[in-house]
């Protein structure tokens, strides 16, 4: 883990996680998905679908849903995730998930992987990342301030949402160089993987408190 910025020593009371690529490996191939949909490479799928005519959008959403359900059926927790979640629970930290997946796919993924969270907010529930809506909604339910929350993800949408909300952001690099990940500058902390999360666990232990 590497800190990229000095932040005030606030208390941490909760963690909001991204799902795919952060907690689990579902093997989703977004470029293959775009190719099947006939979308340009590299475009954000959900935002692009919103600009299509209704017929094309419906066709593409069916493809998206199929890929997501297939991914949910093969998903496995990433190494170190389960021990990290156990440690967070032992510290009294609240835990939630925000994802751009559908509610069905997210619920199936978490069930298959044996992961339980107090709240799971998906694209079916409200504005999607990078909009910070999900963070604010979860904080409201927990009666917490965003600055008391850690936002952990592997993509720039997660970091953008966390920064917009005013939360501390953690980029899970999964073996990549941080500089190779778009938007890495928005991370307050780099985490190579949950297998090497000892420093992050110490940070949580030092800054956690009972809700």
SULFEN-V903730 format. One record per pair of residues at least 4 apart in sequence whose C-alpha atoms are under 7 Angstrom apart, sorted by the first residue. I is the first residue (numbers start at 0). GAP is how many residues later the second one is. If there is no record, write none. Layout:
[[I/GAP] [I/GAP]]
This chain:
[[0/188] [0/189] [0/190] [0/191] [0/196] [0/198] [0/199] [1/187] [1/188] [1/189] [2/185] [2/186] [2/187] [3/183] [3/184] [3/185] [4/183] [9/138] [9/197] [10/137] [10/196] [10/197] [10/198] [11/136] [11/137] [11/192] [11/195] [11/196] [11/197] [12/80] [12/81] [12/135] [12/136] [12/195] [12/196] [12/197] [12/198] [13/79] [13/80] [13/81] [13/134] [13/135] [13/136] [14/78] [14/79] [14/80] [14/81] [14/134] [14/135] [14/136] [15/79] [15/80] [15/81] [15/82] [15/134] [15/135] [15/136] [16/79] [16/80] [16/81] [16/134] [16/135] [16/136] [17/4] [17/5] [17/79] [17/80] [17/81] [17/134] [17/135] [17/140] [18/4] [18/5] [18/78] [18/80] [19/4] [19/5] [19/6] [20/4] [20/133] [21/131] [21/132] [21/150] [22/54] [22/55] [22/58] [23/51] [23/52] [23/53] [23/54] [24/50] [24/51] [24/52] [24/53] [25/45] [25/46] [25/48] [25/49] [25/50] [26/44] [27/43] [28/4] [29/4] [30/4] [30/10] [31/4] [32/4] [32/31] [33/4] [33/5] [33/6] [33/7] [34/4] [36/23] [42/5] [43/4] [44/4] [45/4] [46/4] [47/4] [48/8] [51/4] [51/5] [52/4] [53/4] [54/4] [55/4] [56/4] [57/4] [58/4] [59/4] [60/4] [61/4] [62/4] [63/4] [64/4] [65/4] [66/4] [67/4] [67/37] [68/4] [68/36] [69/4] [70/4] [71/33] [71/36] [71/37] [72/36] [74/34] [74/38] [75/37] [76/4] [76/36] [78/115] [78/116] [79/4] [79/114] [79/115] [80/4] [80/113] [81/4] [82/4] [83/4] [83/110] [84/4] [85/4] [86/4] [87/4] [87/5] [88/4] [90/114] [90/117] [91/118] [94/22] [94/23] [95/21] [95/22] [95/23] [95/24] [96/20] [96/22] [96/23] [96/24] [97/22] [97/23] [97/24] [97/36] [98/22] [98/23] [98/24] [99/22] [99/23] [99/28] [99/29] [100/4] [100/5] [100/21] [100/22] [101/4] [101/20] [101/21] [101/22] [102/4] [102/19] [102/21] [103/4] [104/4] [105/4] [106/4] [107/4] [108/4] [109/4] [109/5] [109/6] [110/4] [120/4] [120/13] [122/4] [122/5] [126/4] [126/6] [128/28] [128/29] [128/32] [129/27] [129/28] [129/30] [129/31] [130/30] [131/4] [131/29] [131/30] [131/32] [131/33] [132/4] [133/4] [134/4] [134/30] [135/4] [135/10] [135/29] [136/4] [137/4] [138/4] [138/5] [138/6] [138/7] [139/4] [143/4] [145/19] [145/20] [145/21] [146/19] [146/20] [146/21] [147/19] [148/18] [148/19] [149/17] [149/18] [149/19] [150/11] [150/16] [150/17] [150/18] [150/19] [151/17] [151/18] [151/19] [152/5] [152/17] [152/18] [152/19] [153/17] [153/18] [153/19] [154/4] [155/4] [155/26] [155/27] [155/28] [156/4] [157/4] [158/4] [158/10] [158/27] [158/28] [159/4] [159/26] [160/4] [161/4] [161/5] [161/6] [161/7] [162/4] [162/6] [167/20] [168/18] [168/19] [168/20] [169/17] [169/18] [169/19] [169/20] [169/21] [170/16] [170/18] [170/19] [170/20] [171/18] [171/19] [171/20] [171/21] [172/4] [172/5] [172/17] [172/18] [172/19] [172/20] [173/18] [173/19] [174/17] [174/18] [175/4] [177/6] [178/5] [190/6] [191/4] [192/4] [196/4] [197/4] [198/4] [199/4] [200/4] [201/4] [202/4] [203/4]]
